[in-house]
Amino acid sequence: MQDKTLGSPQSLGIGIVWFMIALGCAPDGSRENPFRVENDALKRQLAKQESLLGSLQDGNKVMQQQIDLLNQELRDAKSSMEVTKADAKRLNEQMELQLAETKRMIAAQMAESLKIEEKGAQSDTLPRPMPTVAKVVEDALARNGYHLKVSVKTDQRAVYVTERKISTPATLEMTGSRNQYLVSLEALPDSVTKLGVKAEFERVAQGGRILSVSHEETSEIERRLISEINKALESPQKT
């Protein structure tokens, strides 16, 4: 009788099961796990997005710095402009004050000077505002060939001094003349203007010899200019 040692059918079945389990769990190096591949792809995509986000943040930071710099420059320019405007306004106010003071001093000097110069001058009171009379006076002097040497005007006073006009004698029997006008205007209430005219009139003979003239002759020269100014003011075109 042969003695054969064989495993029982139950033991054989258990061994086969374990063999199959071991075979199924063994790693397959020939292919990758799909979940791992997808996970790696997601990681790479996330890394790219993080890099892009970092670049955008850096760019935004630089842009914000530029905006802040421009805003600061704008504020500085605005502040500088305001300072400049304030300085210009203050300077303009100072100039206006100086101009007003200068006009006041000129008016005072003119008033004092005219008290002396108007002695013996012809005068008239005209029912017109001083600017209107001043324009007519300037036109009348220019029309008669008198060039202004001095012209000073303020709100209340005006003074005109002409160049000396010389008319040479044509013949031995005739005399020439030379004359210079001092015309003063003073604004009075109710749009009235006081006109003063003083002439320095002289007769000139051949050779430049100066001849004396009477006071009445000089007064007549003064009255002629006043009369011409009155006629011009009565013209509708002048008023």
C-alpha positions in Angstrom: 0.0 0.0 0.0 1.5 3.3 -1.2 1.7 6.0 1.3 0.9 9.3 -0.6 0.7 12.6 1.2 -1.9 14.9 -0.5 -3.4 18.1 0.9 -7.0 18.2 1.5 -9.3 19.9 -1.1 -10.1 22.6 1.4 -6.5 23.6 1.9 -6.0 23.7 -1.8 -8.9 26.0 -2.3 -7.7 28.5 0.3 -4.3 28.5 -1.4 -5.7 29.3 -4.8 -7.7 32.2 -3.3 -4.7 33.8 -1.7 -2.7 33.4 -4.9 -5.4 35.2 -6.9 -5.5 38.0 -4.3 -1.8 38.4 -4.4 -1.9 38.4 -8.2 -4.6 41.0 -8.3 -2.9 43.4 -5.9 0.5 43.2 -7.5 1.5 46.6 -9.0 1.4 46.9 -12.7 4.4 48.9 -13.8 3.3 49.0 -17.4 0.5 51.5 -16.8 0.0 54.6 -14.5 -2.8 55.2 -12.1 -5.3 57.6 -13.9 -6.1 59.3 -10.6 -2.5 60.2 -10.1 -2.1 61.5 -13.6 -5.1 63.8 -13.2 -3.9 64.9 -9.8 -0.4 65.8 -11.3 -2.1 67.7 -14.1 -4.2 69.7 -11.6 -1.1 70.5 -9.6 0.7 71.8 -12.7 -2.3 73.9 -13.7 -2.6 75.3 -10.2 1.1 76.2 -10.2 0.7 78.0 -13.5 -2.4 79.9 -12.2 -0.5 80.8 -9.0 2.4 82.1 -11.1 0.1 84.1 -13.3 -1.7 85.5 -10.3 1.6 86.5 -8.8 2.6 88.3 -12.0 -0.8 90.1 -12.1 -0.4 91.2 -8.5 3.1 92.5 -9.2 1.9 94.4 -12.2 -1.0 95.8 -10.3 1.4 96.9 -7.5 3.6 98.7 -10.0 0.6 100.4 -11.7 -0.7 101.5 -8.3 2.7 103.0 -7.5 2.6 105.0 -10.8 -1.0 106.1 -10.0 0.1 107.3 -6.6 3.1 109.1 -8.0 0.9 110.9 -10.6 -1.6 111.8 -8.0 1.1 113.3 -5.8 2.5 115.2 -8.7 -1.0 116.5 -9.5 -1.4 117.6 -5.9 2.0 119.3 -5.9 1.2 121.1 -9.1 -2.2 122.2 -7.8 -0.7 123.4 -4.6 2.1 125.3 -6.5 -0.6 126.9 -8.8 -2.6 128.0 -5.8 0.5 129.5 -4.2 1.3 131.3 -7.5 -2.3 132.6 -7.8 -2.2 133.8 -4.2 1.2 135.6 -4.9 -0.2 137.1 -8.1 -3.3 138.3 -6.3 -1.3 139.8 -3.5 1.1 141.5 -6.0 -1.8 142.9 -8.0 -3.4 144.3 -4.8 -0.1 145.9 -3.9 0.2 147.4 -7.3 -3.4 148.7 -7.2 -2.7 150.3 -3.8 0.5 151.9 -5.1 -1.3 153.1 -8.2 -4.1 154.7 -6.2 -1.5 156.3 -3.9 0.4 157.6 -6.9 -2.7 159.0 -8.4 -3.6 160.7 -5.1 -0.1 162.3 -4.9 -0.3 163.4 -8.6 -3.7 164.9 -8.0 -2.4 166.8 -4.9 0.6 168.0 -6.8 -1.5 169.0 -9.8 -4.0 170.9 -7.6 -1.1 172.8 -5.9 0.5 173.5 -9.2 -2.7 174.6 -10.9 -3.4 177.1 -8.1 -0.2 178.9 -9.3 -0.5 178.3 -13.0 -4.2 179.2 -13.3 -3.6 182.8 -12.1 -4.5 185.0 -15.1 -5.9 182.0 -17.1 -9.2 182.0 -18.8 -11.8 179.5 -17.4 -15.2 178.2 -18.1 -17.6 175.7 -16.5 -19.0 173.1 -18.9 -22.1 171.0 -18.3 -20.3 167.8 -19.5 -18.5 165.0 -17.7 -14.7 165.3 -17.6 -13.9 162.3 -19.9 -16.1 163.9 -22.6 -14.4 167.3 -22.2 -11.0 165.7 -22.2 -11.6 164.0 -25.5 -12.8 167.2 -27.1 -9.7 169.1 -25.7 -7.3 166.6 -27.1 -9.0 166.7 -30.5 -9.0 170.5 -30.6 -5.3 170.8 -29.7 -4.4 168.2 -32.4 -6.5 169.9 -35.0 -4.7 173.2 -34.5 -1.3 171.6 -34.7 -0.4 171.4 -31.0 1.5 168.3 -29.9 1.2 167.2 -26.3 4.3 167.5 -24.2 2.7 166.5 -20.9 -0.6 164.7 -20.4 -1.7 163.7 -16.9 -5.1 162.4 -16.0 -6.8 161.1 -12.8 -10.4 160.5 -11.9 -10.8 164.1 -10.8 -8.2 166.1 -12.7 -6.5 166.4 -16.1 -3.6 168.6 -17.2 -2.3 169.0 -20.8 0.8 171.0 -21.6 1.6 171.4 -25.4 4.8 171.7 -27.2 5.6 175.3 -28.2 4.2 175.9 -31.7 6.2 178.4 -33.8 4.9 180.3 -36.8 7.8 182.2 -38.5 7.1 185.6 -40.1 6.6 185.5 -43.8 7.9 189.0 -44.5 9.6 191.9 -42.8 6.3 193.6 -42.4 4.6 190.6 -40.8 5.3 189.0 -37.5 5.2 185.4 -36.6 4.2 183.9 -33.3 4.9 181.1 -30.8 2.5 179.8 -28.3 2.2 177.1 -25.7 -1.0 176.0 -24.0 -1.6 174.8 -20.5 -5.1 173.3 -20.3 -6.5 172.0 -17.0 -9.7 170.1 -16.3 -11.4 169.6 -12.9 -14.4 167.2 -12.4 -17.2 168.9 -10.4 -20.4 167.4 -9.0 -23.4 166.7 -11.3 -21.2 165.8 -14.4 -19.9 169.4 -14.6 -16.3 170.1 -15.7 -14.2 173.3 -15.0 -12.0 174.2 -17.9 -8.9 176.4 -17.6 -6.8 177.6 -20.5 -3.5 179.5 -20.1 -1.4 180.6 -23.1 2.2 181.6 -23.3 1.8 183.7 -26.4 4.6 185.8 -28.0 5.2 187.6 -31.3 8.3 186.8 -33.3 9.9 189.2 -35.7 12.4 188.5 -38.5 15.6 187.1 -37.0 13.8 185.5 -34.1 13.4 188.7 -32.2 10.7 188.4 -29.5 8.1 191.2 -29.4 6.0 191.9 -26.3 2.3 191.4 -26.5 -0.5 192.8 -24.3 -2.4 190.8 -21.7 -5.6 191.3 -23.7 -4.0 189.7 -26.8 -3.0 186.6 -24.8 -6.4 186.4 -23.2 -8.0 186.5 -26.7 -5.8 183.5 -27.7 -7.1 181.6 -24.6 -10.7 182.5 -25.3 -10.5 181.3 -28.8 -9.5 177.8 -27.7 -12.3 177.8 -25.0 -14.8 178.9 -27.7 -13.7 176.1 -30.0 -14.1 173.5 -27.3 -17.6 174.8 -26.5 -18.6 174.6 -30.1 -17.3 171.0 -30.4 -19.3 170.0 -27.2 -22.5 171.5 -28.6 -22.1 169.3 -31.7 -24.3 166.1 -31.3 -21.5 164.0 -32.7 -19.2 165.0 -29.9 -21.6 164.4 -27.0 
